[in-house]
Amino acid sequence: MADSLTLRIITPEKVLMETQAQSVQFPAQDGLTGVLKGHAPLVSALDAGVLSWKGSDGNSEMFVAGGFCEVRDNVIRVVTEAGEPVSDIDVDRAAKAGERARHRLAGKDVDFDPAEFDLIRAQAALRRSLMRQAAGRRNRR
């Protein structure tokens, strides 16, 4: 595609995917951000949510668990702790992760050790769970 961007999604373990896209939309910390060819250089913190893009084979979506995104020279690099195609999300598993996070936040965890409790991590785990569930349910409509 002559009028395309290169989208690269990277985790600590591997490059999840690299593809050409006409447009990309990602969940920045301050809201959804859209990118087209020729976009100005940009670095943005990612929130947990759905990254979507329009390619030659239609629209695609992937859940990303936060991280950051760099846009430069028509290349979008998304670095995230975890990512999975929205179609692969196991909504029941995400719901169970949410319940674990809620119990931890409520102090009901059997293995709860107040010295090791990290409120921010527990809140982030709950947010990721809720976002994964929403993405998975939306995909099944």
N, CA, C and O of each residue as an XYZ file, in Angstrom:
564
protein
N       0.843     -1.181      0.000
C       0.000      0.000      0.000
C       0.887      1.242      0.000
O       1.691      1.442      0.911
N       0.736      2.057     -1.009
C       1.549      3.263     -1.117
C       1.207      4.281     -0.034
O       2.089      4.982      0.462
N      -0.056      4.362      0.330
C      -0.488      5.304      1.360
C      -0.647      4.599      2.699
O      -1.690      4.711      3.343
N       0.391      3.868      3.120
C       0.225      3.069      4.323
C       1.259      3.388      5.394
O       2.266      4.058      5.167
N       0.951      2.874      6.557
C       1.808      2.947      7.727
C       2.283      1.533      8.031
O       1.628      0.560      7.657
N       3.407      1.421      8.702
C       3.829      0.125      9.209
C       3.454      0.094     10.685
O       3.856      0.973     11.448
N       2.688     -0.912     11.090
C       2.292     -1.078     12.483
C       3.042     -2.280     13.042
O       2.956     -3.387     12.510
N       3.782     -2.041     14.126
C       4.554     -3.095     14.788
C       4.098     -3.169     16.241
O       4.167     -2.169     16.956
N       3.634     -4.332     16.691
C       3.216     -4.519     18.080
C       4.227     -5.449     18.736
O       4.444     -6.575     18.288
N       4.844     -4.951     19.815
C       5.981     -5.629     20.432
C       5.700     -5.872     21.914
O       5.214     -4.982     22.613
N       6.010     -7.085     22.391
C       5.960     -7.405     23.817
C       7.383     -7.720     24.262
O       8.278     -7.827     23.424
N       7.608     -7.869     25.559
C       8.963     -8.231     26.003
C       9.463     -9.550     25.415
O      10.670     -9.745     25.271
N       8.552    -10.447     25.079
C       8.946    -11.756     24.563
C       9.199    -11.784     23.059
O      10.087    -12.495     22.590
N       8.409    -11.001     22.292
C       8.515    -11.110     20.835
C       7.787     -9.972     20.135
O       7.076     -9.186     20.761
N       7.977     -9.904     18.843
C       7.180     -9.013     18.004
C       5.891     -9.773     17.707
O       5.907    -10.780     16.999
N       4.778     -9.289     18.247
C       3.506     -9.988     18.053
C       3.056     -9.945     16.603
O       2.560    -10.929     16.056
N       3.242     -8.781     15.994
C       2.821     -8.666     14.594
C       3.422     -7.428     13.963
O       3.780     -6.463     14.637
N       3.519     -7.492     12.653
C       3.917     -6.342     11.852
C       3.060     -6.379     10.607
O       2.979     -7.407      9.934
N       2.418     -5.262     10.296
C       1.514     -5.217      9.163
C       1.470     -3.805      8.592
O       1.957     -2.856      9.207
N       0.888     -3.685      7.428
C       0.666     -2.390      6.796
C      -0.774     -1.974      7.091
O      -1.687     -2.799      7.068
N      -0.962     -0.687      7.368
C      -2.289     -0.182      7.699
C      -2.498      1.184      7.063
O      -1.554      1.951      6.876
N      -3.740      1.468      6.739
C      -4.092      2.791      6.229
C      -4.317      3.764      7.368
O      -4.032      4.955      7.243
N      -4.834      3.251      8.492
C      -5.060      4.081      9.671
C      -4.954      3.198     10.915
O      -5.195      1.992     10.868
N      -4.588      3.836     12.027
C      -4.441      3.131     13.301
C      -5.057      3.997     14.387
O      -4.909      5.219     14.378
N      -5.745      3.359     15.319
C      -6.302      4.053     16.475
C      -5.857      3.296     17.717
O      -6.039      2.082     17.810
N      -5.264      4.023     18.685
C      -4.767      3.357     19.884
C      -5.270      4.058     21.144
O      -5.563      5.253     21.124
N      -5.371      3.293     22.258
C      -5.888      3.859     23.506
C      -4.791      4.569     24.301
O      -4.102      3.940     25.105
N      -4.630      5.857     24.084
C      -3.646      6.642     24.831
C      -4.189      6.916     26.233
O      -5.388      6.779     26.477
N      -3.318      7.296     27.137
C      -3.743      7.598     28.511
C      -4.790      8.714     28.549
O      -5.634      8.738     29.445
N      -4.742      9.626     27.599
C      -5.686     10.744     27.600
C      -6.778     10.611     26.541
O      -7.391     11.609     26.161
N      -7.029      9.395     26.060
C      -8.104      9.158     25.105
C      -7.606      8.475     23.841
O      -6.404      8.285     23.655
N      -8.537      8.110     22.981
C      -8.175      7.443     21.733
C      -7.425      8.403     20.815
O      -7.786      9.573     20.694
N      -6.386      7.899     20.177
C      -5.584      8.702     19.262
C      -5.557      8.009     17.910
O      -5.302      6.808     17.828
N      -5.816      8.751     16.870
C      -5.805      8.213     15.519
C      -4.576      8.679     14.760
O      -4.104      9.800     14.950
N      -4.057      7.803     13.890
C      -2.862      8.110     13.119
C      -3.099      7.741     11.657
O      -3.582      6.652     11.347
N      -2.754      8.660     10.773
C      -2.768      8.426      9.326
C      -1.354      8.650      8.809
O      -0.492      9.142      9.537
N      -1.117      8.287      7.550
C       0.195      8.498      6.939
C       0.568      9.979      7.037
O      -0.266     10.862      6.839
N       1.839     10.225      7.346
C       2.335     11.587      7.426
C       2.139     12.234      8.790
O       2.383     13.430      8.948
N       1.702     11.458      9.777
C       1.483     12.008     11.124
C       2.792     12.549     11.698
O       3.863     12.006     11.430
N       2.702     13.593     12.468
C       3.873     14.178     13.131
C       4.452     13.163     14.122
O       3.718     12.320     14.638
N       5.748     13.234     14.392
C       6.342     12.337     15.392
C       5.623     12.480     16.735
O       5.232     13.575     17.141
N       5.462     11.344     17.406
C       4.675     11.315     18.635
C       5.129     10.153     19.500
O       5.424      9.073     18.987
N       5.188     10.364     20.805
C       5.360      9.294     21.773
C       4.233      9.464     22.776
O       4.005     10.564     23.279
N       3.525      8.378     23.069
C       2.367      8.461     23.946
C       2.313      7.252     24.857
O       2.635      6.138     24.444
N       1.902      7.475     26.104
C       1.648      6.365     27.032
C       0.334      5.706     26.634
O      -0.634      6.390     26.304
N       0.302      4.375     26.665
C      -0.904      3.628     26.330
C      -1.677      3.266     27.583
O      -1.101      3.020     28.642
N      -2.980      3.239     27.442
C      -3.858      2.704     28.464
C      -4.226      1.286     28.022
O      -4.029      0.934     26.860
N      -4.750      0.483     28.921
C      -5.273     -0.822     28.528
C      -6.502     -0.572     27.661
O      -7.341      0.265     27.991
N      -6.605     -1.288     26.569
C      -7.754     -1.114     25.693
C      -7.521     -1.730     24.329
O      -6.611     -2.537     24.141
N      -8.350     -1.343     23.390
C      -8.334     -1.933     22.048
C      -7.602     -1.022     21.074
O      -7.944      0.149     20.913
N      -6.598     -1.580     20.436
C      -5.884     -0.924     19.352
C      -6.530     -1.447     18.075
O      -6.675     -2.658     17.910
N      -6.916     -0.560     17.177
C      -7.563     -1.006     15.939
C      -6.856     -0.396     14.736
O      -6.249      0.671     14.826
N      -6.948     -1.094     13.613
C      -6.339     -0.589     12.393
C      -7.117     -1.056     11.184
O      -7.797     -2.082     11.208
N      -6.999     -0.279     10.131
C      -7.625     -0.610      8.858
C      -6.507     -0.981      7.904
O      -5.630     -0.167      7.612
N      -6.543     -2.216      7.420
C      -5.545     -2.702      6.483
C      -6.179     -3.112      5.177
O      -7.365     -2.874      4.949
N      -5.393     -3.724      4.324
C      -5.903     -4.152      3.013
C      -6.960     -5.242      3.137
O      -7.791     -5.409      2.245
N      -6.931     -5.993      4.258
C      -7.903     -7.066      4.465
C      -9.041     -6.656      5.402
O      -9.723     -7.519      5.956
N      -9.249     -5.365      5.584
C     -10.340     -4.879      6.422
C      -9.866     -4.367      7.766
O      -8.691     -4.050      7.947
N     -10.791     -4.290      8.702
C     -10.489     -3.766     10.033
C     -10.064     -4.893     10.967
O     -10.601     -5.999     10.901
N      -9.098     -4.606     11.837
C      -8.604     -5.581     12.801
C      -8.462     -4.900     14.150
O      -8.304     -3.682     14.239
N      -8.521     -5.725     15.212
C      -8.404     -5.195     16.565
C      -7.540     -6.106     17.423
O      -7.537     -7.327     17.261
N      -6.804     -5.481     18.343
C      -5.996     -6.227     19.291
C      -6.089     -5.529     20.644
O      -6.012     -4.303     20.729
N      -6.256     -6.322     21.697
C      -6.239     -5.773     23.051
C      -4.789     -5.575     23.459
O      -3.963     -6.472     23.288
N      -4.474     -4.391     24.004
C      -3.135     -4.119     24.531
C      -3.270     -3.746     26.007
O      -4.228     -3.089     26.415
N      -2.286     -4.181     26.795
C      -2.352     -4.006     28.250
C      -1.477     -2.841     28.710
O      -0.674     -2.990     29.631
N      -1.632     -1.690     28.072
C      -0.822     -0.534     28.445
C       0.532     -0.572     27.764
O       0.795     -1.454     26.947
N       1.389      0.377     28.094
C       2.716      0.462     27.488
C       2.926      1.836     26.897
O       2.544      2.847     27.488
N       3.541      1.867     25.722
C       3.694      3.150     25.036
C       3.681      2.936     23.532
O       3.839      1.819     23.039
N       3.488      4.045     22.812
C       3.403      4.019     21.356
C       4.288      5.131     20.810
O       4.281      6.253     21.316
N       5.048      4.804     19.772
C       5.875      5.804     19.101
C       5.452      5.860     17.642
O       5.317      4.828     16.984
N       5.245      7.068     17.143
C       4.931      7.295     15.734
C       6.077      8.111     15.159
O       6.382      9.200     15.646
N       6.714      7.574     14.112
C       7.817      8.297     13.476
C       8.034      7.729     12.083
O       8.109      6.513     11.908
N       8.135      8.599     11.102
C       8.421      8.208      9.708
C       7.467      7.127      9.204
O       7.894      6.156      8.582
N       6.171      7.301      9.477
C       5.126      6.375      9.029
C       5.279      4.963      9.593
O       4.813      3.993      8.995
N       5.935      4.858     10.745
C       6.044      3.583     11.463
C       5.465      3.804     12.853
O       5.838      4.746     13.552
N       4.551      2.927     13.244
C       3.951      2.986     14.572
C       4.464      1.777     15.348
O       4.209      0.630     14.981
N       5.190      2.058     16.425
C       5.702      0.987     17.285
C       4.906      1.006     18.577
O       4.913      1.998     19.305
N       4.225     -0.084     18.857
C       3.462     -0.226     20.089
C       4.217     -1.216     20.951
O       4.394     -2.373     20.567
N       4.663     -0.767     22.116
C       5.365     -1.638     23.053
C       4.427     -1.842     24.235
O       4.050     -0.885     24.912
N       4.054     -3.095     24.479
C       3.069     -3.413     25.501
C       3.492     -4.655     26.275
O       4.207     -5.511     25.756
N       3.045     -4.739     27.513
C       3.352     -5.911     28.340
C       2.687     -7.163     27.764
O       3.261     -8.252     27.806
N       1.474     -7.003     27.226
C       0.743     -8.143     26.655
C      -0.228     -7.642     25.601
O      -0.733     -6.522     25.681
N      -0.476     -8.473     24.633
C      -1.435     -8.157     23.591
C      -2.063     -9.431     23.069
O      -1.417    -10.478     23.025
N      -3.330     -9.342     22.671
C      -4.003    -10.501     22.091
C      -5.105    -10.033     21.160
O      -5.770     -9.032     21.427
N      -5.299    -10.760     20.064
C      -6.394    -10.397     19.169
C      -7.714    -10.406     19.947
O      -7.946    -11.295     20.767
N      -8.557     -9.439     19.697
C      -9.827     -9.344     20.406
C     -10.643    -10.620     20.224
O     -11.357    -11.038     21.136
N     -10.541    -11.228     19.068
C     -11.302    -12.462     18.811
C     -10.839    -13.629     19.677
O     -11.571    -14.608     19.822
N      -9.638    -13.548     20.258
C      -9.110    -14.628     21.094
C      -9.376    -14.427     22.587
O      -9.015    -15.286     23.392
N      -9.989    -13.327     22.967
C     -10.197    -13.049     24.394
C     -11.179    -14.045     24.987
O     -12.271    -14.250     24.457
N     -10.779    -14.659     26.091
C     -11.627    -15.556     26.861
C     -12.301    -14.695     27.933
O     -11.684    -14.360     28.944
N     -13.558    -14.343     27.709
C     -14.273    -13.431     28.593
C     -14.400    -14.015     30.003
O     -14.299    -13.276     30.982
N     -14.619    -15.323     30.120
C     -14.741    -15.953     31.441
C     -13.427    -15.859     32.213
O     -13.424    -15.575     33.411
N     -12.318    -16.098     31.528
C     -11.007    -15.985     32.183
C     -10.743    -14.547     32.631
O     -10.205    -14.314     33.713
N     -11.126    -13.591     31.791
C     -10.960    -12.178     32.152
C     -11.828    -11.833     33.361
O     -11.402    -11.070     34.228
N     -13.034    -12.382     33.427
C     -13.919    -12.129     34.567
C     -13.321    -12.695     35.854
O     -13.413    -12.065     36.908
N     -12.713    -13.871     35.775
C     -12.081    -14.473     36.955
C     -10.895    -13.628     37.422
O     -10.683    -13.467     38.624
N     -10.134    -13.098     36.490
C      -9.025    -12.213     36.856
C      -9.552    -10.957     37.540
O      -8.931    -10.449     38.473
N     -10.688    -10.460     37.079
C     -11.307     -9.296     37.704
C     -11.754     -9.585     39.128
O     -11.594     -8.750     40.019
N     -12.315    -10.770     39.338
C     -12.729    -11.160     40.691
C     -11.528    -11.261     41.626
O     -11.595    -10.834     42.778
N     -10.426    -11.828     41.124
C      -9.213    -11.902     41.944
C      -8.726    -10.505     42.321
O      -8.319    -10.269     43.459
N      -8.770     -9.590     41.369
C      -8.336     -8.218     41.645
C      -9.268     -7.536     42.645
O      -8.810     -6.808     43.526
N     -10.571     -7.771     42.511
C     -11.526     -7.184     43.461
C     -11.290     -7.714     44.878
O     -11.310     -6.948     45.842
N     -11.068     -9.019     45.000
C     -10.799     -9.607     46.316
C      -9.526     -9.027     46.919
O      -9.460     -8.742     48.115
N      -8.524     -8.860     46.074
C      -7.270     -8.293     46.572
C      -7.482     -6.856     47.048
O      -6.955     -6.458     48.086
N      -8.249     -6.085     46.289
C      -8.525     -4.703     46.679
C      -9.350     -4.631     47.966
O      -9.205     -3.694     48.751
N     -10.212     -5.621     48.174
C     -11.057     -5.642     49.374
C     -10.335     -6.263     50.570
O     -10.862     -6.269     51.682
N      -9.131     -6.782     50.340
C      -8.380     -7.400     51.427
C      -8.879     -8.783     51.784
O      -8.609     -9.270     52.881
N      -9.614     -9.438     50.865
C     -10.181    -10.756     51.132
C      -9.331    -11.889     50.586
O      -9.709    -13.057     50.676
N      -8.191    -11.546     50.022
C      -7.304    -12.553     49.450
C      -6.775    -13.453     50.560
O      -6.313    -12.953     51.585
N      -6.833    -14.757     50.377
C      -6.366    -15.700     51.384
C      -4.882    -15.494     51.670
O      -4.456    -15.564     52.824
N      -4.106    -15.245     50.646
C      -2.659    -15.058     50.800
C      -2.288    -13.588     50.949
O      -1.160    -13.203     50.640
N      -3.196    -12.782     51.408
C      -2.982    -11.339     51.484
C      -1.918    -11.002     52.534
O      -2.028    -11.391     53.697
N      -0.907    -10.287     52.109
C       0.143     -9.808     53.005
C       0.195     -8.290     52.857
O       0.664     -7.790     51.834
N      -0.284     -7.539     53.872
C      -0.334     -6.074     53.756
C       1.010     -5.441     53.402
O       1.046     -4.383     52.774
N       2.107     -6.069     53.795
C       3.424     -5.509     53.490
C       3.729     -5.568     51.999
O       4.518     -4.769     51.494
N       3.111     -6.512     51.289
C       3.377     -6.668     49.861
C       2.248     -6.127     48.989
O       2.315     -6.232     47.764
N       1.227     -5.559     49.592
C       0.082     -5.076     48.835
C       0.468     -3.845     48.026
O       1.074     -2.908     48.546
N       0.123     -3.862     46.796
C       0.407     -2.749     45.897
C      -0.921     -2.294     45.294
O      -1.425     -2.904     44.351
N      -1.477     -1.226     45.841
C      -2.779     -0.727     45.423
C      -2.819     -0.410     43.934
O      -3.784     -0.759     43.253
N      -1.803      0.235     43.431
C      -1.785      0.631     42.023
C      -1.791     -0.584     41.109
O      -2.507     -0.601     40.108
N      -0.997     -1.607     41.445
C      -0.987     -2.825     40.620
C      -2.328     -3.543     40.664
O      -2.788     -4.054     39.643
N      -2.961     -3.589     41.833
C      -4.266     -4.249     41.949
C      -5.320     -3.490     41.146
O      -6.150     -4.107     40.478
N      -5.294     -2.163     41.205
C      -6.236     -1.366     40.423
C      -5.999     -1.553     38.930
O      -6.953     -1.649     38.159
N      -4.743     -1.606     38.518
C      -4.415     -1.808     37.101
C      -4.889     -3.182     36.630
O      -5.392     -3.317     35.515
N      -4.732     -4.196     37.473
C      -5.189     -5.548     37.113
C      -6.702     -5.564     36.921
O      -7.205     -6.199     35.994
N      -7.423     -4.873     37.788
C      -8.875     -4.804     37.652
C      -9.257     -4.065     36.375
O     -10.150     -4.502     35.648
N      -8.590     -2.957     36.098
C      -8.889     -2.188     34.874
C      -8.626     -3.022     33.618
O      -9.439     -3.023     32.694
N      -7.487     -3.733     33.580
C      -7.187     -4.596     32.421
C      -8.269     -5.659     32.257
O      -8.711     -5.934     31.141
N      -8.692     -6.252     33.361
C      -9.728     -7.275     33.306
C     -11.028     -6.714     32.736
O     -11.642     -7.321     31.858
N     -11.440     -5.566     33.235
C     -12.682     -4.954     32.757
C     -12.598     -4.582     31.279
O     -13.558     -4.775     30.532
N     -11.453     -4.049     30.858
C     -11.281     -3.677     29.453
C     -11.265     -4.916     28.548
O     -11.831     -4.894     27.456
N     -10.613     -5.997     29.007
C     -10.597     -7.242     28.226
C     -12.003     -7.808     28.092
O     -12.394     -8.259     27.015
N     -12.768     -7.787     29.190
C     -14.137     -8.297     29.142
C     -14.982     -7.487     28.154
O     -15.710     -8.060     27.344
N     -14.883     -6.152     28.222
C     -15.652     -5.300     27.323
C     -15.276     -5.552     25.873
O     -16.150     -5.640     25.011
N     -13.986     -5.667     25.596
C     -13.535     -5.924     24.223
C     -14.013     -7.277     23.739
O     -14.473     -7.406     22.605
N     -13.908     -8.291     24.592
C     -14.338     -9.645     24.220
C     -15.834     -9.721     23.970
O     -16.273    -10.378     23.025
N     -16.616     -9.061     24.802
C     -18.079     -9.076     24.625
C     -18.482     -8.318     23.371
O     -19.362     -8.758     22.631
N     -17.835     -7.170     23.129
C     -18.154     -6.366     21.938
C     -17.871     -7.157     20.672
O     -18.611     -7.054     19.693
N     -16.809     -7.942     20.687
C     -16.409     -8.719     19.515
C     -17.416     -9.835     19.204
O     -17.528    -10.255     18.052
N     -18.138    -10.313     20.201
C     -19.036    -11.449     20.013
C     -20.431    -11.043     19.536
O     -21.275    -11.902     19.280
N     -20.668     -9.759     19.418
C     -21.994     -9.279     18.953
C     -22.185     -9.554     17.505
O     -23.231     -9.223     16.947
